[in-house]
Structures are given as C-alpha cells and as structure tokens.
Amino acid sequence: MRYSLWNDRIVLDEEVIIDRQDRGYQFGDGIYEVIKVYDGEVFTLSEHLDRFYRSAEKIKLVIPYSKDKLIRLLRDLVQKNNLATGHIYLQITRGISPRQHHFPENSKPVLVANVQVNPRPLANFENGVKATMVEDIRWLRCDIKTLNLLGPVLAKQEAYENGCYEAILHRDGVVTEGASSNVHGILDGVLYTHPVNNLILNGITRNVMLACANEIGLTVKEHAFTLEQLKDMTEVIVTSTTSEITPVIEIDGHIVGTGKPGEWTRKLQKQFNATIAAVVRV
C-alpha cells in the first residue's frame, strides 16, 4: 500500500480526490517542491519548506499549516511509506471554486504530497550527460516554483528528441538555467553561476553546491554568462534535487573540456556526498 498526504492527513493514495474545479488543475494556480530522501532521511527539508512558503507569499497564497507541522507530516509520510531513497513531491493550490480568473473569496488551499522511489543516477554522475541549447520562453517570475511548467516541459521535450539529458535555456544569448536545473560553468579555477533574480529559481542543491565550492577552495562568481562563454568553459555542471551535481560533457555536439567530468566537478561531487553523509547514512 502507498500513502499520500492530503491536507493535514496521511491517507491511502486512492483516497486522494482532485476536484475538476481545483484551481491547480484549471489554472496551474499553485506551487510545489521536490525534496530528496536518502536512506529514509529527508535532505534539506527546512530549506525546501522555506522556499515553499516564499513562493506561496509571492502568489498571495496563505499556507494553512505551520512549517513545523509540515515537517512532522512529511517525515511521517516518508516513514509510513518505508521510503529509503527517493523523492517527496509536495504541492499546494489555491483550492476549489467555480472557474474565474481572479482569486475566489472563500476557497481553501488544497495540499497534496506523495513519495516516489528513485535510485541515485550514479551513471550520470560518473560519465556525464549531453545537453542542448533552447531559447528560454518562460514567464518572468522563474523565482517562483509554480505549477505552470509548460515552458520547461517543451524545453525538456526538445532535449529528449535530440538525445540529450537537459536543455540549457538562454534569453538573447545569455544562459539562465536548465529546464529543470541550475547551470554552472568552471574556467581557470572559477565557478560561474547566474545571479539570483527573477530569471532563475534559486535552487536548494545550487546553494549546497556553492557551500561545497567554498569548502574545497573553488572561487565562485555569481555572474551571468553567454552561450559562447559557456562553450569556452572547461567544465559544465547542472544541479537539482534529482540531478544532484551532474557533469555536462557535450552541448549540441560541442565537447566540453576533455569530454569527461573534470577535476573540480569530481571534488564538488565528493564534497556533496560528504555533506549528505553528515546528515544521513549513505
């Protein structure tokens, strides 16, 4: 049996009912988080929930539960499902109401969370992945982790059709992020990453990786870079909850560096694993 969190109750999956007039279904009017679980322990849960509440505030949605209560419920959900390694998917919508564009006055937010078993993609960490460049056609509030994901879906589909793992997005030739990740380049002992603003999501794994860079003595510059500058990088990395620290070895046929994961990437991966091990048993 599998269990989900439905508002503030843990129930069997089949007991969760999504109303056809839920604003998440009709408008994408809601937010979400994907949170990693290692060996039964939830990783960076507090950081994810901080962002969850920030996203809610930005769309004027009031979450009817305290952060402490959500932490308890999500940990109970992991335990109830006996989840070892995988993910929690958490979302909240503005609720159920007759279809209208402006906010309804009396609807109650609907929260749902479930878990999924996912092994770590170790082959990608070891061998690297391919990426393709795709124009960033998303809206201008990418800092909100909204349910509106059609832009990333289209970019991911283009990557898939080109035999690539990720789409590297750009606006007027300036790299923003990946379709479902943050993008970073390394050149001459410096890691470059797009500054935090409305054009990217401030990734939780991105922040963990930046802390790892500090630990290993890798200089970080939060500067935007162009597609041409990206091609000159000797190492390219994408980071996310699901991708962790994944090296990119080829972009649209262009070989990155030596075509193999680089030395700094390996050091970052090692430090990232040490960070996980400090919290969980892996």
N, C-alpha and C positions, 0 to 999 in steps of 0.2 A: 504494500500500500504506500501511496505517496501523499504527502500533506502539503498544504499551502497556508499562507497567512492571508486571511480575508478580513480587512479592517483590523480589529484587535483580537481575532480568534484564529486559532490553528484548527483547520478542518481538513477533511479528505479532499483531494483535488476535485473530484466530481461534484462536490457541494458548492464550489465557487460558481456564481452566476454573474455573467456580464450582461447588463441590460442593453438593449439595442439603442436606447436613448442616452447612454453614458457619453458624456462629452469627450472622453478619451477616444471612444470608438468613432464619433461623428466629426470631431474637430482636431484630434490629437492634442486636446486641451489637458495637458498633464506633464509630469516629469518622471524620470526614472534613474536608477542606479544599478550597476552590475558590480558585485562585490566578490572577491576571491576567498575561497576556503581552502586551507592547506591542512591536511591531517586532522580534520574536524575543528580547526581553529579559524575564526574569521579574521582576515588580514585587513588592517587599516579601516576597520569598521567605523570608528569615530570620525575619521577624515571623510569617508564617503557620506555619512549622515550629515556632517557639517555642510557639505556641498548640496545635499538633497534639500536641506532647509533653505540654503541660499537661493537655489533655483526656484523653490516654491515662493519665496518672498518676491523674486523678480517678476513672477507672473501673477502676483497678488492672490496666491492660494494659501490658505491657512491650514497647516497640518494639525489635526485634532489630537495628536499624541505627543508627549514629550520625547526628547531624544533618548533619555534613559529608558523609557518604556519600550521604544522601538529596538534599542539594543537588546533588551531582555527577550523580546518577542522573536527577533531574528536569530538569536543564539538558541532559543528553544526550538525554532523551526529546523535549524541545522541538526540539532540533537534528535528531534523527532524523526527525521528522515535518515538518520545514521549516515550523513554525508561525510565522506572522507575528503577527497579532492574534487573541487568543482566550483560552482558559482551560485550566488543568490541573485535573482532578478527581482527588483523592488520597483513598484510604480504607484503613483497616486494620481487620480484625475479629479477634476472639479466636481464630478458627480453626475447625477441623473436629472434631466429636465427636458421638457419639450424643446425641440430644436430651435434655437435662436442664437445669433452671433454674440450679443452682449452677455455678460455674466448673469446667470439666474440668481434670484434673491434668496431662495430657500433650499437650494440643493446642498447635499452633504458630500464631502470628498469620499472617494472610494479608493481604498488602499489594497493592493494585492502583492504578495511576494511568493515566489516558488524557488525551488532549487534544481540544479542540473548537474549531473556527474560529468566532469570534464577532466581528462588527464592533462598534465602539462605538455605543451607541444615541443618536446625536447629536440626533435629532429630540426625544427626551425631554429631553435637557439644554437644548435651545433653547426648547421650547414648554411644558414641564411636563407633569405627569400627574395623573390623578384617583385618589383613594383612598376607601376605605370603612372604617368602624369595625367591628371584630369583637371579641367577647369572647375574652380570652386563656385558652384551656382547656388549655394545655400543662403539663407537669410542672414541678417547682420547681427544676430544675437546668438552666436555659437557658444557663448559662455554659459548659456542656459542648457541644461541637459534635458531637453524637451522630447516628448514622444514624436514630434514631427521629424521623421528621419528619411523622407523620400529622397532628398539630395544625396545623403550618404549611401542609400540603397542603390541609386542609379550609378554612383561612382564605383561602388563595390561590384556591381554587375559588369561594368566596363572592365574592371580589373580581372574579374573571373573569365570573361570572354577572351582576354588577352593572356590567359595562363599565369596571372600574377596573384600574389597574396594580398597586396594592398594598393590602393590608389592614393597617390600623393597629390594633394589639392593645392591649387595656386590661384591667386587673384592678380591679374595683369602681370603675370610672370613672377610674382612673389609667393614663395611657399608659405602656406598657412599651417596645415596639419594633414593627417591622413583621414580617410573616410571614417575610420573607427579607431584612430590612434593619434598620438603626437609624433612629429617627425623631428629628428635632430641630426646634425652633421658634425663631423670631427675633422679638423685640419690643423696640423702643426701643434698638437697638444692642447687645442682649444675646442670645447664643445659649444656649438651654436644651436640656439633654440628660439623659436618665435616668442616674443614677449607676451605676457598675459594681458589680453584685452578682449574686446567683444568678438574678435575674429577666430578665436580658438577656445576650446574647452581646456580649462586648467586641470590637466589630468592628475589623478592621485598617484599613479605609477610614475608619471613625469616628475612629480615632486620627490618621490622616493629615490628615483634615479639621480636627480640633481644633488640630493644629500649624499648618495653613493659617490658621485663625482668629487664632491668635497673631501670625502674620506680617503680617496685614492690620489688626491692631488691633481685632478683634471680641472683645468680652468674652465669656467662657464661664462658665456656671454649671451645674454638674452637679447639677441639682435635678429631681426628678420633677414632672410637671405633669398636670393633669386634662384630660379631653376638652373641658370648657368653656373652660379656659385655652388649649387648642390652637386652638380656634376664634377666639380673640382675637389669635393670632399674626399678624403681618403677612407673615411668610414661613415656610414649612414645607419641610423637606428630608428626603429619605430617602437613606441612604448604604449601599453594599455594594460588594463586588468587582465585581459585574456592573452595578449601577446607578450606580457612582461617586458623584457629587453630583447628585442628581435633584430638581428643584423639584416640589413638590405644589401645584397651583393650585386644586384643588377637593376637598372632603371631604364625601361624602354630599349633594351639591348646594349646600353652603356654599362660597362663593367665598373663597379665601384672599387677603388683601390686595387687590391690584388685579386679580387673576385672571391675572396674568402673573408670570414669575420676577422676584424682587426684586433690588434693588441689591446687598445683601450676598451673596445667592446667586451673582450674577454674579462678584463679587470672589472668592468662595471657589472657584468653578469655574476662574477664571483662575489662581489660586494653585495649585490642584491640578494643572492642566496644566503649570505651571512645575515643580512637584515631579516629575512624570513625566519631563519633558524633561531634568531634571538627571540622570536615570538612563538613559533610553533616547532614541532618536531617533524623534520623532513629528511 
